[in-house]
Amino acid sequence: KPLEYERQGALVDQLRSLFADEEKSNLKELAQLNKTKFILANQLISTHPFTDANGLKRLPPLAINLNHDTAERACLEWKWDAETDVLNMWCARAVAAGEELTITYGLRSNAQLM
């Protein structure tokens, strides 16, 4: 298993034991954390956010499903509009019918993002 998976698994185990000791019944339910689902959710949240105009991380529906390509080959560009608090996306070049719409995730490689 990858080291990051083991690290996150250990975190789930720590959270389980923490919540199991809680007297409040609503937190006791968290002791039943599913390790795999937690890790997948954590990876989604940590690898897919867009940074808005105020530096906050956001997970806009649909946009988080766009795949990465290099800045030279990505066909979409994006910018968060601070005035309207909206993520704007546009085609930066002509896109052929059936071509996948891609964005760049920035300077980090896929391995660094995961």
BATORGU-378907 format. One record per atom (N, C-alpha, C): residue number from 1; residue in one letter; chain; atom name; z, x negated, y. Coordinates in steps of 0.001 Angstrom, whole numbers, always signed. Layout:
<rs>
R   pos   code   unit   site        up      east     north
R   NUM      A      A     CA         Z         X         Y
...
</rs>
This chain:
<rs>
R   pos   code   unit   site        up      east     north
R     1      K      A      N        +0      -839     -1187
R     1      K      A     CA        +0        +0        +0
R     1      K      A      C        +0      -881     +1246
R     2      P      A      N      -682      -414     +2289
R     2      P      A     CA      -673     -1170     +3547
R     2      P      A      C      +740     -1244     +4127
R     3      L      A      N     +1024     -2323     +4813
R     3      L      A     CA     +2340     -2548     +5402
R     3      L      A      C     +2723     -1419     +6362
R     4      E      A      N     +1771      -932     +7156
R     4      E      A     CA     +2066      +142     +8115
R     4      E      A      C     +2489     +1413     +7393
R     5      Y      A      N     +1862     +1713     +6257
R     5      Y      A     CA     +2223     +2895     +5468
R     5      Y      A      C     +3666     +2757     +4987
R     6      E      A      N     +4031     +1581     +4523
R     6      E      A     CA     +5400     +1352     +4057
R     6      E      A      C     +6392     +1458     +5210
R     7      R      A      N     +6018      +928     +6389
R     7      R      A     CA     +6897     +1010     +7556
R     7      R      A      C     +7144     +2457     +7954
R     8      Q      A      N     +6083     +3250     +7971
R     8      Q      A     CA     +6221     +4653     +8342
R     8      Q      A      C     +6978     +5423     +7266
R     9      G      A      N     +6767     +5062     +6010
R     9      G      A     CA     +7513     +5698     +4923
R     9      G      A      C     +9003     +5446     +5051
R    10      A      A      N     +9374     +4231     +5428
R    10      A      A     CA    +10788     +3905     +5635
R    10      A      A      C    +11347     +4721     +6800
R    11      L      A      N    +10549     +4930     +7832
R    11      L      A     CA    +10979     +5750     +8960
R    11      L      A      C    +11258     +7177     +8506
R    12      V      A      N    +10385     +7732     +7667
R    12      V      A     CA    +10600     +9089     +7150
R    12      V      A      C    +11905     +9148     +6365
R    13      D      A      N    +12151     +8150     +5547
R    13      D      A     CA    +13395     +8119     +4766
R    13      D      A      C    +14613     +8097     +5686
R    14      Q      A      N    +14542     +7330     +6765
R    14      Q      A     CA    +15648     +7270     +7725
R    14      Q      A      C    +15838     +8616     +8424
R    15      L      A      N    +14732     +9258     +8795
R    15      L      A     CA    +14820    +10565     +9443
R    15      L      A      C    +15405    +11603     +8494
R    16      R      A      N    +14992    +11562     +7231
R    16      R      A     CA    +15534    +12496     +6237
R    16      R      A      C    +17048    +12378     +6154
R    17      S      A      N    +17541    +11153     +6049
R    17      S      A     CA    +18988    +10971     +5906
R    17      S      A      C    +19711    +11386     +7187
R    18      L      A      N    +19106    +11123     +8335
R    18      L      A     CA    +19702    +11516     +9605
R    18      L      A      C    +19822    +13033     +9696
R    19      F      A      N    +18738    +13736     +9381
R    19      F      A     CA    +18737    +15193     +9495
R    19      F      A      C    +19592    +15847     +8405
R    20      A      A      N    +19693    +15236     +7248
R    20      A      A     CA    +20489    +15808     +6159
R    20      A      A      C    +21968    +15853     +6536
R    21      D      A      N    +22408    +14948     +7413
R    21      D      A     CA    +23806    +14901     +7824
R    21      D      A      C    +24128    +15883     +8948
R    22      E      A      N    +23098    +16479     +9528
R    22      E      A     CA    +23310    +17384    +10653
R    22      E      A      C    +23978    +18679    +10201
R    23      E      A      N    +24868    +19176    +11037
R    23      E      A     CA    +25538    +20442    +10765
R    23      E      A      C    +24650    +21635    +11125
R    24      K      A      N    +23740    +21414    +12060
R    24      K      A     CA    +22881    +22508    +12515
R    24      K      A      C    +21820    +22808    +11461
R    25      S      A      N    +21729    +24058    +11058
R    25      S      A     CA    +20816    +24423     +9971
R    25      S      A      C    +19353    +24199    +10331
R    26      N      A      N    +18974    +24370    +11618
R    26      N      A     CA    +17570    +24186    +11984
R    26      N      A      C    +17140    +22734    +11834
R    27      L      A      N    +18044    +21779    +11986
R    27      L      A     CA    +17701    +20376    +11791
R    27      L      A      C    +17766    +19982    +10320
R    28      K      A      N    +18563    +20678     +9524
R    28      K      A     CA    +18643    +20359     +8097
R    28      K      A      C    +17280    +20549     +7427
R    29      E      A      N    +16500    +21499     +7912
R    29      E      A     CA    +15167    +21730     +7344
R    29      E      A      C    +14283    +20499     +7501
R    30      L      A      N    +14514    +19711     +8536
R    30      L      A     CA    +13722    +18506     +8753
R    30      L      A      C    +13988    +17439     +7695
R    31      A      A      N    +15081    +17581     +6951
R    31      A      A     CA    +15371    +16637     +5877
R    31      A      A      C    +14328    +16742     +4767
R    32      Q      A      N    +13548    +17811     +4788
R    32      Q      A     CA    +12514    +18019     +3777
R    32      Q      A      C    +11157    +17452     +4207
R    33      L      A      N    +11159    +16524     +5152
R    33      L      A     CA     +9916    +15924     +5648
R    33      L      A      C     +9041    +15443     +4492
R    34      N      A      N     +7781    +15776     +4574
R    34      N      A     CA     +6808    +15292     +3609
R    34      N      A      C     +6282    +13953     +4119
R    35      K      A      N     +6510    +12893     +3361
R    35      K      A     CA     +6178    +11542     +3812
R    35      K      A      C     +4694    +11397     +4127
R    36      T      A      N     +3825    +11886     +3273
R    36      T      A     CA     +2381    +11734     +3485
R    36      T      A      C     +1929    +12495     +4720
R    37      K      A      N     +2390    +13736     +4872
R    37      K      A     CA     +1994    +14526     +6041
R    37      K      A      C     +2513    +13905     +7329
R    38      F      A      N     +3724    +13373     +7301
R    38      F      A     CA     +4272    +12718     +8481
R    38      F      A      C     +3423    +11517     +8871
R    39      I      A      N     +3060    +10705     +7907
R    39      I      A     CA     +2272     +9503     +8180
R    39      I      A      C      +899     +9876     +8730
R    40      L      A      N      +257    +10879     +8140
R    40      L      A     CA     -1053    +11314     +8641
R    40      L      A      C      -945    +11851    +10066
R    41      A      A      N       +82    +12644    +10331
R    41      A      A     CA      +267    +13177    +11679
R    41      A      A      C      +547    +12051    +12672
R    42      N      A      N     +1361    +11097    +12278
R    42      N      A     CA     +1676     +9966    +13147
R    42      N      A      C      +420     +9152    +13447
R    43      Q      A      N      -419     +8945    +12442
R    43      Q      A     CA     -1659     +8199    +12670
R    43      Q      A      C     -2593     +8958    +13606
R    44      L      A      N     -2690    +10274    +13441
R    44      L      A     CA     -3540    +11073    +14327
R    44      L      A      C     -3053    +10967    +15773
R    45      I      A      N     -1757    +11137    +15963
R    45      I      A     CA     -1199    +11118    +17306
R    45      I      A      C     -1308     +9740    +17946
R    46      S      A      N     -1154     +8696    +17154
R    46      S      A     CA     -1170     +7351    +17737
R    46      S      A      C     -2569     +6777    +17904
R    47      T      A      N     -3569     +7337    +17219
R    47      T      A     CA     -4908     +6759    +17309
R    47      T      A      C     -5921     +7623    +18040
R    48      H      A      N     -5603     +8873    +18368
R    48      H      A     CA     -6594     +9764    +18961
R    48      H      A      C     -6328    +10226    +20387
R    49      P      A      N     -5283     +9765    +21050
R    49      P      A     CA     -5032    +10328    +22380
R    49      P      A      C     -6001     +9812    +23444
R    50      F      A      N     -6224    +10650    +24413
R    50      F      A     CA     -6949    +10282    +25624
R    50      F      A      C     -5893    +10106    +26708
R    51      T      A      N     -6093     +9173    +27599
R    51      T      A     CA     -5153     +8972    +28694
R    51      T      A      C     -5649     +9741    +29911
R    52      D      A      N     -4793    +10634    +30415
R    52      D      A     CA     -5206    +11436    +31562
R    52      D      A      C     -5062    +10631    +32856
R    53      A      A      N     -5340    +11270    +33974
R    53      A      A     CA     -5339    +10591    +35262
R    53      A      A      C     -3955    +10097    +35668
R    54      N      A      N     -2900    +10665    +35065
R    54      N      A     CA     -1525    +10259    +35383
R    54      N      A      C      -961     +9283    +34355
R    55      G      A      N     -1804     +8841    +33429
R    55      G      A     CA     -1346     +7889    +32411
R    55      G      A      C      -681     +8538    +31216
R    56      L      A      N      -675     +9873    +31149
R    56      L      A     CA       -89    +10576    +30008
R    56      L      A      C     -1089    +10637    +28861
R    57      K      A      N      -593    +10621    +27633
R    57      K      A     CA     -1452    +10719    +26459
R    57      K      A      C     -1675    +12194    +26133
R    58      R      A      N     -2928    +12566    +25890
R    58      R      A     CA     -3302    +13947    +25563
R    58      R      A      C     -4151    +13970    +24301
R    59      L      A      N     -4085    +15070    +23548
R    59      L      A     CA     -4923    +15272    +22372
R    59      L      A      C     -5789    +16508    +22590
R    60      P      A      N     -6893    +16366    +23319
R    60      P      A     CA     -7738    +17540    +23587
R    60      P      A      C     -8466    +17993    +22319
R    61      P      A      N     -8424    +19292    +22024
R    61      P      A     CA     -9156    +19792    +20860
R    61      P      A      C    -10632    +19415    +20959
R    62      L      A      N    -11274    +19283    +19872
R    62      L      A     CA    -12683    +18896    +19719
R    62      L      A      C    -12917    +17429    +20080
R    63      A      A      N    -12453    +16982    +21230
R    63      A      A     CA    -12716    +15602    +21646
R    63      A      A      C    -12082    +14600    +20695
R    64      I      A      N    -10947    +14959    +20083
R    64      I      A     CA    -10290    +14015    +19180
R    64      I      A      C    -11066    +13820    +17883
R    65      N      A      N    -12056    +14679    +17633
R    65      N      A     CA    -12862    +14557    +16413
R    65      N      A      C    -14109    +13695    +16600
R    66      L      A      N    -14359    +13241    +17810
R    66      L      A     CA    -15530    +12406    +18050
R    66      L      A      C    -15319    +11020    +17461
R    67      N      A      N    -16342    +10491    +16849
R    67      N      A     CA    -16266     +9166    +16251
R    67      N      A      C    -16553     +8076    +17271
R    68      H      A      N    -16079     +6880    +16942
R    68      H      A     CA    -16212     +5713    +17800
R    68      H      A      C    -17512     +4969    +17530
R    69      D      A      N    -18045     +4414    +18578
R    69      D      A     CA    -19140     +3453    +18484
R    69      D      A      C    -18911     +2430    +19596
R    70      T      A      N    -19636     +1356    +19550
R    70      T      A     CA    -19477      +346    +20600
R    70      T      A      C    -19882      +943    +21940
R    71      A      A      N    -19403      +364    +23016
R    71      A      A     CA    -19729      +871    +24351
R    71      A      A      C    -21236      +886    +24582
R    72      E      A      N    -21937       -81    +24024
R    72      E      A     CA    -23394      -159    +24210
R    72      E      A      C    -24124      +958    +23463
R    73      R      A      N    -23561     +1430    +22350
R    73      R      A     CA    -24254     +2424    +21524
R    73      R      A      C    -23699     +3839    +21646
R    74      A      A      N    -22491     +4002    +22163
R    74      A      A     CA    -21907     +5340    +22298
R    74      A      A      C    -22765     +6165    +23248
R    75      C      A      N    -22952     +7431    +22930
R    75      C      A     CA    -23820     +8258    +23771
R    75      C      A      C    -23046     +9122    +24762
R    76      L      A      N    -21739     +9244    +24592
R    76      L      A     CA    -20939    +10036    +25517
R    76      L      A      C    -20020     +9139    +26337
R    77      E      A      N    -19794     +9540    +27560
R    77      E      A     CA    -18788     +8916    +28404
R    77      E      A      C    -17798     +9999    +28794
R    78      W      A      N    -16604     +9593    +29184
R    78      W      A     CA    -15592    +10583    +29551
R    78      W      A      C    -14707    +10071    +30667
R    79      K      A      N    -14116    +11028    +31376
R    79      K      A     CA    -13154    +10709    +32433
R    79      K      A      C    -12245    +11916    +32612
R    80      W      A      N    -10964    +11642    +32799
R    80      W      A     CA    -10029    +12732    +33058
R    80      W      A      C    -10030    +13020    +34548
R    81      D      A      N    -10302    +14276    +34914
R    81      D      A     CA    -10328    +14692    +36309
R    81      D      A      C     -8905    +15056    +36741
R    82      A      A      N     -8329    +14261    +37620
R    82      A      A     CA     -6941    +14475    +38053
R    82      A      A      C     -6782    +15775    +38834
R    83      E      A      N     -7802    +16139    +39588
R    83      E      A     CA     -7698    +17332    +40427
R    83      E      A      C     -7656    +18613    +39604
R    84      T      A      N     -8490    +18690    +38564
R    84      T      A     CA     -8542    +19895    +37733
R    84      T      A      C     -7762    +19755    +36435
R    85      D      A      N     -7268    +18533    +36138
R    85      D      A     CA     -6551    +18239    +34890
R    85      D      A      C     -7389    +18617    +33672
R    86      V      A      N     -8649    +18176    +33719
R    86      V      A     CA     -9623    +18494    +32671
R    86      V      A      C    -10301    +17214    +32208
R    87      L      A      N    -10554    +17132    +30911
R    87      L      A     CA    -11320    +16030    +30348
R    87      L      A      C    -12798    +16373    +30482
R    88      N      A      N    -13529    +15561    +31229
R    88      N      A     CA    -14966    +15761    +31393
R    88      N      A      C    -15712    +14778    +30503
R    89      M      A      N    -16740    +15259    +29811
R    89      M      A     CA    -17588    +14408    +28973
R    89      M      A      C    -19033    +14701    +29316
R    90      W      A      N    -19869    +13661    +29232
R    90      W      A     CA    -21282    +13823    +29504
R    90      W      A      C    -22070    +12817    +28692
R    91      C      A      N    -23347    +13127    +28501
R    91      C      A     CA    -24236    +12200    +27798
R    91      C      A      C    -24622    +11077    +28743
R    92      A      A      N    -24425     +9853    +28295
R    92      A      A     CA    -24728     +8687    +29111
R    92      A      A      C    -26171     +8228    +28915
R    93      R      A      N    -26825     +8802    +27919
R    93      R      A     CA    -28215     +8448    +27619
R    93      R      A      C    -28839     +9622    +26875
R    94      A      A      N    -30145     +9555    +26687
R    94      A      A     CA    -30833    +10607    +25933
R    94      A      A      C    -30338    +10604    +24489
R    95      V      A      N    -30136    +11789    +23940
R    95      V      A     CA    -29634    +11928    +22579
R    95      V      A      C    -30689    +12671    +21751
R    96      A      A      N    -31047    +12072    +20625
R    96      A      A     CA    -32051    +12683    +19746
R    96      A      A      C    -31441    +13870    +19006
R    97      A      A      N    -32274    +14851    +18690
R    97      A      A     CA    -31819    +16005    +17916
R    97      A      A      C    -31230    +15521    +16602
R    98      G      A      N    -30038    +15996    +16268
R    98      G      A     CA    -29378    +15616    +15030
R    98      G      A      C    -28560    +14341    +15111
R    99      E      A      N    -28641    +13621    +16227
R    99      E      A     CA    -27871    +12379    +16392
R    99      E      A      C    -26398    +12709    +16603
R   100      E      A      N    -25539    +11940    +15983
R   100      E      A     CA    -24104    +12140    +16147
R   100      E      A      C    -23677    +11772    +17568
R   101      L      A      N    -22834    +12616    +18154
R   101      L      A     CA    -22272    +12317    +19467
R   101      L      A      C    -21061    +11415    +19269
R   102      T      A      N    -21064    +10260    +19923
R   102      T      A     CA    -19988     +9294    +19760
R   102      T      A      C    -19458     +8849    +21119
R   103      I      A      N    -18231     +8364    +21108
R   103      I      A     CA    -17607     +7798    +22294
R   103      I      A      C    -17074     +6425    +21914
R   104      T      A      N    -16682     +5655    +22898
R   104      T      A     CA    -16008     +4400    +22610
R   104      T      A      C    -14513     +4617    +22779
R   105      Y      A      N    -13729     +4054    +21866
R   105      Y      A     CA    -12275     +4158    +21952
R   105      Y      A      C    -11702     +3047    +22815
R   106      G      A      N    -12542     +2200    +23349
R   106      G      A     CA    -12077     +1101    +24179
R   106      G      A      C    -12312      -228    +23511
R   107      L      A      N    -11560     -1226    +23922
R   107      L      A     CA    -11793     -2594    +23476
R   107      L      A      C    -11223     -2904    +22099
R   108      R      A      N    -10315     -2068    +21596
R   108      R      A     CA     -9710     -2340    +20299
R   108      R      A      C    -10652     -1964    +19164
R   109      S      A      N    -10620     -2741    +18095
R   109      S      A     CA    -11450     -2455    +16928
R   109      S      A      C    -10843     -1313    +16116
R   110      N      A      N    -11614      -766    +15178
R   110      N      A     CA    -11092      +293    +14310
R   110      N      A      C     -9860      -191    +13557
R   111      A      A      N     -9877     -1437    +13093
R   111      A      A     CA     -8727     -1983    +12351
R   111      A      A      C     -7471     -2009    +13234
R   112      Q      A      N     -7639     -2349    +14511
R   112      Q      A     CA     -6498     -2385    +15422
R   112      Q      A      C     -5993      -976    +15713
R   113      L      A      N     -6900       -12    +15776
R   113      L      A     CA     -6499     +1370    +16054
R   113      L      A      C     -5743     +1980    +14879
R   114      M      A      N     -6094     +1592    +13694
R   114      M      A     CA     -5440     +2155    +12508
R   114      M      A      C     -4254     +1309    +12125
</rs>
